[in-house]
Each structure stands twice: as C-alpha cells, then as structure tokens.
Amino acid sequence: EDIYQINNMQAAKFPVFVCAPTEPQIERENYYEFHLTLYYIDREQSANNEYNNPETSLIHSAGISILGNVIKKIRAIDEVISVDENISYTLFNDTEVFADRCNGVYTTITVIVPKDSNCATY
C-alpha cells in the first residue's frame, strides 16, 4: 500500500498509524520473515512555518514513542520468534506530498514467525 493514499481518505483522522509490507514475505524452512514499515503521521494544527516548529518536535517525539510501543507489543506476541533489535527511526517533515501539513516518523522492521503459527496466516 502507498502511504500517500491517506490523501484520498475524506475522513482521515489524525494521527495515523500505518503498517505496510516493505517486501514480499520470505518463506524459510521453518519460519516466515515479514518485512514491514511502520508509519506514524500527524497533521500540524498551527500555521507556524518556522524550521524549528515546536509542534514538529512533539509529533516526532510522539511518533518514536508510539512506534517503539508497537514494536514492544509485537515482540510480546507468543508466536513471534524475533523482531529486529536495533531499530532506527526516520523523521520526516512533509508539507508538499500530503494533502495536509503532516510530519511523522517511520521505521522498517523484520518479524520472524514459525510457519505453523497464527501470525503466518496472512
């Protein structure tokens, strides 16, 4: 899915969390690898165009916290074998591609699950 499809959603509620496959799932002998990109996007409420807009920092901070908590929840699923240990977050300020003035954070993770798990039935 294209993250920019939220531009076509008439009633998009912000903030938005999106989980999208980055690559096709990979089948190994006993497990599957899912490569996912997690996005947190929020719309700026102010019309402040300053480079160091405090609202942007709040959106980035909230996004890192929320994505980190989502990853912790994924790790806590009994059937998950592993999730990447070293997570890096990419911050973005995008005022030209989204229909609204949006900022956000994304990260890409690999999740490994056994073939016989409920998680592998996607």
Disulfide bonds with the S-S distance in Angstrom:
none
